[in-house]
Amino acid sequence: MAATPQFTPIKLDFKNPVPSDIDIAQSVTPKHIGIVAAEVGIREDEFDYYGKTKAKVHLSILDRLKDQKDGQYVVVTGINPTPLGEGKSTTSIGLAQALGAHLGKKTFACLRQPSQGPTFGIKGGAAGGGYSQVIPMEEFNLHLTGDIHAITAANNLLSAQLEARMFHEATQKDQALFNRLCPAEKDGSREFAPIMLRRLKKLGITKTNPNDLTPEEVSKFARLDIDKDTITWNRVMDTCDRFLRKITVGQGSEEKGHTRETNFDITVASEVMAILALTSDLADMRERLGGMVIGSSKSGEPVTADDLGLGGALTVLMKDAIMPNLMQTIEGTPVFVHAGPFANIAHGNSSILADRIALKLVGTDGYVVTEAGFGADIGAEKFFDIKCRHSGLVPQCAVIVATVRALKMHGGGPNVTAGAPLDAVYKEENLDLTQKGTANLVHHIKNLKKFGVSVVVALNRFSTDTNSELEIVQKLCREAGANDAVVASHWAEGGRGALELAKAVVTACQSAKRQDFKFLYPLDLGIKEKIEKIAKDIYGAAEVVYSPESEKKIELYTKQGFSHLPICMAKTHLSLSGDPNAKGVPTNFKIEIRDVRASVGAGFIYPLVGSMSTMPGLSTRPCFYDIDIDLASGKILGLF
């Protein structure tokens, strides 16, 4: 067996002023992905090439590495951001570059795949930025290896079968329906498809010959009797389209008047995406997909994808998507890009499988940097209470990203609006606003300490920040219990700009003790008790109030046996409260639970706080106006 080649970083040619993200990315020649794989110890028979710069890694690698001890596990999170974002992905990548390309540590970054909705909307891509990004950034931000398309196909196949099954049940009697589900051969014999045996078991029917079923059993088996008012399953697409938030289906003449109001979600809000992120292997994914609950029967029983005959077919559509995607940073350190659930309406973390494989590959002296979406009140809390609970993995350190710009906003500065010029206060020294706004950061530091991990603050430096502003934030962070607070300039300087941050993370990991890690709540608490634990202990809410609809759903899910699941709060990322305009550290506020839904296959209950939308809309001036292609060279232009 050939020896693992030594890691060789890509040397960067830094420019000042810093060029656009895409210009920097296209100025660097990536390593062949086969070299990236070899350097980190992935054998050639353990991955499939997707061109020269991407590969999918087989899950069988975990069997080979099962006796390898895990590396250090670091999660990167943030404060409640401005709508512009504070550079959390950029910091994750810059930290990984510093650890791998500058400190010589075996390192992996694990990131979510971005949705094409924001990429073509107003936010842009999520490959990082400046001299801390994943390359090729065009491929990262666009189709990658097609995982999101597979999720869209699986989700919408289930939507199509749901509507079709309700239609057929409404237009056929029991025996006719049964005859079509289990058609007779010429000799009169029938067979159940293997997936039908799951439904029989669920119904308590032990017979395996369709001809042995009584008329009552035929009716129970063939008729799902779905209550339309309980359906929570929506169609999805990976585009921001406000006009799909409410639609009517079934208006064609052949559907015989069987219309229904429903809506589209963006693909990354699909439960299929959440399952991809939380699954442990192919068999586990099969069970989770089959166990997805789309609604209830009129008698109040949960109806699943397996009841609709689809668990196996959905798994077939997802069989390649389950393999993590291997890419590289601009300095040649390895990256897994896998899964991309939204953090405000889902759990917002990359896949457990990517993290597990990376932790084995780097070994005990190495580091895996994984990112939790949005602010620590939602992304990091879900990382600990949902992702780590499912995976069994224990993090040593949480890095919380902040900017002086966001702190000034939390301190009472003017509104920050995407696409609008920044107010002058954000470009000039203002110690008063900075100090007041640091209260938001301190709140998050104290929250992270509740989970028993080391906490390092990364101050993502902008050119307009002053030393006095940065120093006062560092002082307040250390006084609040952070292991350290470090200024980083990785956007402009790559890994070398995050070198002190990397050293602080190494030190913090060394001081962490596995036995100190703890979850916020035990699973045996009721649904309301878990919601209130999060709302009061993490957000700082004074009270939680429930709409009549949410009360009804909590009662239903408790009756159906789902109250043991963890909670995935769907709320704004822009504030600790449910009001995106409430900055800093709000007090005496209520968390209003508008609705509660269950992602049973994924394994969590998600309450909706306020008016959370699962389908974004396009602004007046989306960023796709700037995106084009050079017809001579084929290079993509305008992505950021």
N, C-alpha and C positions, 0 to 999 in steps of 0.2 A: 504494500500500500504506500502510495506516495506521501511524503511528509507535507504537513500543512505549510504553505508558503508564508513568509513573514509579511505582516501588514505594511503596505507602503502608502502613505497619504498622498493625495493630490496637492501639488503646490499651487497656490493661488497668486494671481497678479492683481494686487489691490489697487483700486482707483479712488481718487478723491477729487471731486465729489463722487459719492457712490452712484453707479449707474442704476438703471431700472432692474428689477428682479429678473425679467426675462433676458435682458442683455447680459447680465452676469451669468445666468445659467447657460446661455448659448455660447458663452466665451470659454467654457470649460469642457474638455473632452472627458466624458465619463470612462471609468474602467469598464472593460467587458464584464458583464454580470457573472460570467463564469469565474473570473478572477476574484470578484467580491465574495462569491460563495466559497471558493477554495481558501481564501484568507481567514475566513471565520470557521472553517472546519466542516462545511457542508459538502458531501461527496457528490460526484456528478450524477450518480443514479438516484439521488435524493431530491432532485429538482427538475422542473421542466422549463425550458427556455421560452420566453415570450419576447422574441427579438433579442437584441444585444444588450439591453439595459434593464430588463425585467425578467423575473423568474418566479415560478410558483414552487414552494417547498413542500415536499410530501410529509404527511403526518407520521409516516413510519420512522422518521428521524428520532422521534421521541422514544421508540422502542430501543434503538441503538444507544441512546444517551440516558436511559432510565436510571442508571447508577451514578450519573454525574451529579454533583451537588450544584445547587442553584447559585447564581451570582447575586449581587446586591440589587435590590429592587427600588427604583426611585420614581415617584409620580410627580409630574409637573402640573400645577393648577394655577389659579390666579385670583385676584380680587374681583369684585363686581366691575366689569369693564365699561369703558365708553363704547358707543356704537362702532367705533373704529377698530376696536380690539387693542390689546396691549402687548402683543408679540409673544403669546404663550407657545405657539408652534415654533416660532423662530428661536425662542429660548430653549425649548426642548432639543432642537437640532444643534444650536450653538453649544449647549452643554455636552451633548454626545460627541460633537467634533472636538471639544476641548479634552474630554476624557480619553478619546481614542487616538486622535491625531497629534495631541500635544503632551498628554501625560502618559501615553503608551499603555493605557488600560484596554483590555478587551471590552468592547462596548457595542451595544445595539440601541438604536432608537426605535420605538414602536409607536406608530401614528395611525390616526383614522384616515380612511379614504374620503376626500371631500365630495360633497354633493355638487352636481352640475348646476343646481338651482342657484346657490350663492355665487358660484364661479362665473355665471353669466348674468347675475343680478347686480348687486351693489357691493358686496363684500369682497368679491374676487376669490382667488384660489387659497389653498391652505398648505402650500409646500414650504412655508417659512418665508424668509425674505433676505435681501442683501446677500451677505457672504455666509449666511446660515440657512441653507435650504436644501431640499431634496431635488436631485436631478435624474432624468430630464423633467423639469417642472411642468412642461406641456403634457407629458404622458401621465404624470402624477395627478394633474388637475382635471384631465379629461376622461377618457374611457378606461385607463389603466389596463386591467386584464378582463374587464367585463363583469366584475362581481356585482355591481349595482344593477346592471341590466338583467343578470340572473335573478336577483331579488325581485325586480319589477315583474319579470315573467312569472315567477312562483306566486307572488302575491296576487297577481291579476288572474292567474289560472284558478286560484281558490275563489276569487270574486265571481268569475264566470260560472263555476260549478255551483256556487251558492244560489245565484239567481236561477240557473237552469233547474236545479233540484226543486226549488220552491215552485217553479212553473209546472214541472211535471207532476208534482204532488197535487197541485191545485186542479189539474186537468185530467187526472186518472184515478180510477178506483184502486183499492189496495191490491187486488190480485193482478190487475194489469200492470201496475207498477212493479210488483214482485216478479212477474214474468219477464219483464224487460231487464230487471237487475240480475236475475238468475235465469237466463233463457234455457229452455229445454232442448236437448239433443233429439235426434230422430227417434231414439229408443226411449225417450221420456226422461232420461237421467238429467240431473242438474248438478252444478258445482258452485260452491261459494268461492269467489276470488279470495286469496289469502287475507287481504285487508278487511274483508267482510267478517272474518272470524273474530277480529278485534271488537267489532260492534256487537256480535253475538255474546261475547264474553262480558262486555259492559252491561248488556241487557239481562245477563244471568241465564242465557239459553245455552245449554250444553250440546245440543244436537249439531251435527256437522253435515247432514244430508238435507238439502233444501226441501226435498219432497216430504220430510218427516215433520215439518213445521205445521202447527195448528193454525187455523185462520187468525186467531188472536196473536200468535207469534209472528205470522206473516205481516200483520199490520204493524206490530211493534218494530219489527226489523226494517220494513220498507218505508215507513212514514216517519221522517224526522220531525215533522209538525213544527217548523220553526216559527217563532213569534217575531214578526217583522219589526216590532217596536223595540226588541232587545238586541238587534243586530249592531255590532260594533266594528265589523270588518269593512274597510273601505278599499277602493281601488287606489293605486299609487302611480305616480310618474316622477321622474327626476328633473322636473322643471318647475319654476315658480309660476303659478297660473291662478290668479285670484278668482277667475270665473269658473273654476272647478270646485270651489269650496262648497257649493250646493248644486246638485244636479238631479234630474229625474231620469230614471232608466225605464226601459220597457215600453217606449212610446210607439214602437213599430207595430204595424197592423197584425203581424203574425204572433205577437206576444199577447194578443187578445185582452188588452186592457189591464194586464198585470204590471202596473207601474209602481214605482217606489222612489221616494226621495232618498238620496244618499250623497256622498261626496268623495273627493279625491284627497289623499294626503301626499306629501312629498315622500319619495321612496325611502329616504333615510329615517322616516318616522315609522316605517313598517315593522311589525313584530318579527318578520322574517329577518330583517337586519339585526334586530336585538338578539335573536337566536344565534345568528352567525357570530356575533361578538361574544356570546356567553357559552357557547357549546364547548365540549371537551373532546369529542371525537365524532366520527361519522354515525356510529350507533346512537349516541346521545342526541345528535342533530335530528336523526330520524324520529326519535321519540318526541322531541320537542316540537318539531313541525307537525307531527300527527296530533299532538295534544293541544294545538292552538284552538282556543274557544272563539267562535264567531258570533255567538249569541246563545239564546236559550230556547228550548221548546216551550210550547204553551203550558206544559205542566211544570216548567221551571227547571228542567234538567239542562246542563251545559251541552251544547252541540259543538263537536270538534271537527278538525280537518279530516281525521280518520273516519269519523261518521260519514263524511261526504266522500270517502273513498280516495283521498288525495295524499295522505302522508308519504307514501312511497314515491309518487310522481314528483312531489315537491322536492324530495331529497335528491332525486335524479337531476333535477334542474340546478341543484345547489352543490353537486358533487365536486366540481372544480373550484367553486367559490370558497369552499371550506379551507383550501390551502392558502397560507399566508403569502403575500407578494413581497419578494425581495427586491430592494432598490438600494440607492446609496446617497449619502450627502455630498455636498459640493467638495468636501475634502476627502471623499472616498471611504468614509466609515459606513458600516452596513445599517440598513433601515428595513424594518418590516412595516408594510402598509396594509392594514387589514381591517375591514369593517368600518362603518362610519355612522353609528347611531347619533342622532341629535342629542345634545345634552340638556336642553330645556324641556323637550317633550319625550325623550327617552333617557337612557342611562349614560350616554355620551362618552364612551370609552372604546378604545380599539380592542381587538380580540384577545381573549384569554389564551387561545392557541399560539398566537404570535408571541405573547409574553413568555409562555412556558417554554417554547422552543428557544427563544433568545436567552432566557436564564440558564438553560442547559448548555448552550453553545459558548457563552462567555465564561462559565465556570465560577468557582468560588472567589477568584480575585477580580472578576469582571463586573460590569455595570449594565443594567438595562434601564433606559430612560423611557417611561411611558407617559402619555399625556391624558389628562382628564379634562373634558370640555368645559368651557365657560368658567364661571367663578367657583370657588371652593365650596360655597353653600349648596350648590347642586352637583357639579361634576365630581368634585373630590368626595363629597359625602356618598354619592352613588358608587364611586370607585371602591370605597371601603365597605359599605354596607351591602352592596349588590355584587360587584365584580369579585372582590376578594372573598366574599362569603361563598360564591359559586366555585371559585378556583382553588381556594385553600392556600393561596399565595399570601405571604406576609411582607409588606413593604417596610423598608428601613427608614426612608426619608421622603418628605414631601417638600417640593420646591414651589414657593408661591411667587408668581410674577406680578410685579406692580410697575407703574410708571408715575412719574411726577404729574404728568398730564391728568391721569385718572384721579389721582389723589386731590389735585386742585378742584376737579369737578365735584368730588365727594365733600370737599371742604366748603362748598357753596359757590363755586365758579359757574359761569354761564353754561347753558346747554351746549353739548357737543353733538353735532348732527353730521351724519355721513353725507359727503358731497358738498357740504357748506364750509366756507373758510373758518379757521379756528379764531376765536376771540384773542385779542392781544394778551390777555392775562395768562394764556397758556404758553406764551413765548417769552415772557419776562419773569424775573425772580419775584416770587410772592411767598414768603415764608409762612405767613399767617394761614393762607388757604392750604398750603402743603401740610402744615402741622395739624390743622383741623381735619383734613381729609384722611390723614393717616389712621384715624380712628377706625375706618372701614378695614384697612389692612390689619390692624391690631385685632379686630374682631375675628378675622379669618385665622390669624395665627393661633389665637386661643382655641378656636374650634378644632383646628388640626391637631393641637396638642391633646385634645380629648380622646383621640384614637391611639395615643401612645406611640407616635412616630416622631422622629427628629424633624425639625422645621428649619429650612433655609429660605430666606427672602432673596429673590433676584430682582434688583432694580434695573429694568431695561432702560438704559440711558438714551435720551434724545439729545440732539445737538444744542437745544435751547435750555436744557437743565443746568442749574448752577451747582457748584460744589456745596454751597451752604444748604440748598434744598435737599440734596442727596444725603448729606451728613445728618441732618435733623431726622430724616426718615430712618436711617440706620440706627441712630441712637434709640428712637422710640420702639423699633422692632426688637432690639436686643433687650430692652427693659420689659417688653411684653412676653419674653420667654423664647424668642427665636434663637436657634443655635448660632445663627449668624445672619447678617444682611449684607449683601455684596453687590456692588455696582458692576454691571456687565455691558460691554459694547460689542457684542457678537454680530449685530447687524452690519456694522461697518468694518469689523476686524475678523470675523469668522471665529474659529475656535480659540484663537489666542486672546480674543476679547472676552471670553468666558472662562479663562484659565483660573482666576481667583474663585469664581463660582464653583468650578469643578473641584478645586482643592477643598472648599468648604463642604461640598457634598460628600467627598471622600471621608473627611473628618466626622461629619454627622452620621454617616453610615457606620463607622467604626464604633461610635458611642451608643448606637441603637441596640436594644435588647428585644429579641423575638417575643418573649413572654409579656412585654409591655403592651403589645398591640391588642386592641379590643374594638368591638363593634359598638355602635351607639345604642342599640336596642336588641333584646332577644326576640326571636321569631315567634315565641308563644304569646306575645302581647297581641291584643286585638288590633284590627285595622285602624280604628280611631286612636288607640293609645300610641301606635307607632307614628301615625301622622302627627300627633301632638308632640311627641318626643322630638321629631325633626323640626317642627315649626317653632317650638319654644326654645329648645337647646341650641339649635344651629342658627335659625333666622333671628331669634329674639322676639318672637311674637308674644303678645299678651293673651291672645285667645284664638281659637279656631272655630269658625262657624261653617255649617254645612247646609247646602241647598236641599230642598225636598228630594230632588233627583239623586243627589249624592247619598243621602240617607237610605234611599231605596236600594241603590246599588251596593252599599256596604252590607245591608241586610241580606241581599241576594247572594253576594260572594261569600259571606260567612256561612250561609245555609248550604252553599254548594261545596264548601270545604276548602276555600282558597284563602282563609284569613291568616294562614301560617306564612304566606309569601312576604318577602321584603317590600318596602315602599319605594316607588320611584316618582318623586314629586315633579309635576310638570308646571313650572313657573318661570317667570321672567328671570333672565340672567343679569339684568341691569340694576337690580336692587336686592337687598336682603329681604325685602318685603315682597308682596305681590304687585306692588305699584312701581312700574319702571321709572317713574319720576321721583321716587323717594330715595334720595341719595344719602351718603354717609352711613350712619347707624341709626335707622329709624327706631322709635320707641312707641309703646302703647298702641301698636297696630294689630289688626285682625288678619288672619289668613283665611280667605274665603274659598271653600272647596265647592266649585261649580258642578263638577261631575266626577265620577270615579269609574275607571275602566280596568279590566284585567288582561294582562298579557301572560296567560297561564303557561303557554309553551316556553316563553322566554323566562318566566319564573318571577314575575313581580306584579304588584298592583300599582296603577298610576292614577293618583288624584290630579285633577286639573284645577289649578289655582287661577282664578280670574279668567280673562278672555284669551287664553293661549290658542294660537292658530297652528294647525298641523299642515297648512299649505300656505307658504309665503306668496306674496304678490310681487310683481315687477314695479319698479319705481318709474318716474317719468323718464329718467336717463340711466338705464342699466349700463353696466360696463361692456356689454357686448358691442356697443357702438365702436369701441376701440379695437376690437378683435378682428383680425383678418389674416390672410396668408400671402407670403411672397411667392408669386406664381413662378418665378425663375428658380428659386432655391428650395421652395417647399417649407420654409421656416414659418412658424406661427408668430404672429405679431400681436402685441397689445395685451397679452395675459399678464395678470399681476396677482 
